[in-house]
Amino acid sequence: MSETVTFDDVWKMFQEMVRENRERSAERDRNSRETDRKFQETDRKFQETDRKMQETDRQIKEVSAQIGRLGGRWGEFVEGLVAPACETLFAKRDIPVHKVSRRVKARLPGNRHMEIDLLVVNTEVVVLVEVKSRLTEDDVREHLTRLAEFKDFFREYADKRIMGAVAGIVIGESVERFAVNEGLFVMVQSGESMQFANDPEFQPRVW
């Protein structure tokens, strides 16, 4: 025998449906608000990332500008590190130093010119020192040409023995070996000072 559905039963069912519908609606609202919150948080993070990237770009541009301004003075800084070491290092190789001159220049007819980073002089010997932050084989070859032509440009040193040296903050092993084999002194950074990479028995080439 089937049960009789009363008005109260229907009303309770209706109220339960309304309650469940409200709960589902509230859950959707909560989910929607959470989604909005996450979107807002993501957007905030994107904005913060964009701000940081813009700040990084600004700093990179500023550093690049500073390096550009420093570029012309970097060579002077390296020369300033090498020049004071010349007197001590060459004296240990029985080459007393009377004078160290920086950025020595000369010109000849036909638009020929020569610039020497450091010129180390005593009564018998003149040493031409080429200074680079990073020394390459091409730098060494150019210096060898400079040594071969030196007495054409500086006739006042015609009776002197001419020797060559290269110095650098960064010098690869192959470059160092090439320079030594060509008879050049090689000055390398050692802590806050410079030292020769040449063996004690090294005999420099004389021009």
C-alpha positions, 0 to 999 in steps of 0.5 A: 500500500503506497504512502500518501504524500501530504502537503507538508511532505511536499513543502519540506521537499521544496524547502530542502531543494531551496536549501541545497540550491542556496548552498550550491549557489553560495559555493559557486559564489565562494569559488568565483570569489576565490578565482577572482582573488587568484586572478587579482593575485596573479595580476599583482604578481605580473605587475610586480614582475614587470616593475622589477624587470623595468627596474633591472633594465634601468640598472643595466642601462645605468651600468652600461653607461658607467662602463662606457664612461669608464672604457677610456680609463680602463687602459689607464687603470691597467697601465697604472698597475703595471708601471710601478711593477716595472722597476722591481721586475726588470731590476731582478733581471739585471735591467735597472730602470731609470725611467718609466714613461707612459703613452709615448707617441711619435709620428713620421711622414706618410701618416705613420705613427706609433704609440707605446703604452710604457717605455722603460729606459736605462743607459743601455736598454729600452723596453717597450711594454704593451699593456692590455686588459686581455692580451691576444696573439694579434696584440703580440704580433702588433707589438713585434712589428712595433719593436721592429720599427721602433728605431725608425720612430725614435732615433734618439735610442738608435744606440740602445738595445731594444727589448719587448714586454707584454702585460695583461690582466687576462693572458691565455696559456697559448698567448703566453707561450707564443709571446715567450717564444718570440723573446718577449717578457710576459707580465701577468697579474699576481694578486694586487701586483704583477710578476713575470711568467718567464722562466728565470733562465729566459733570454730576451730577444734584442732588436 
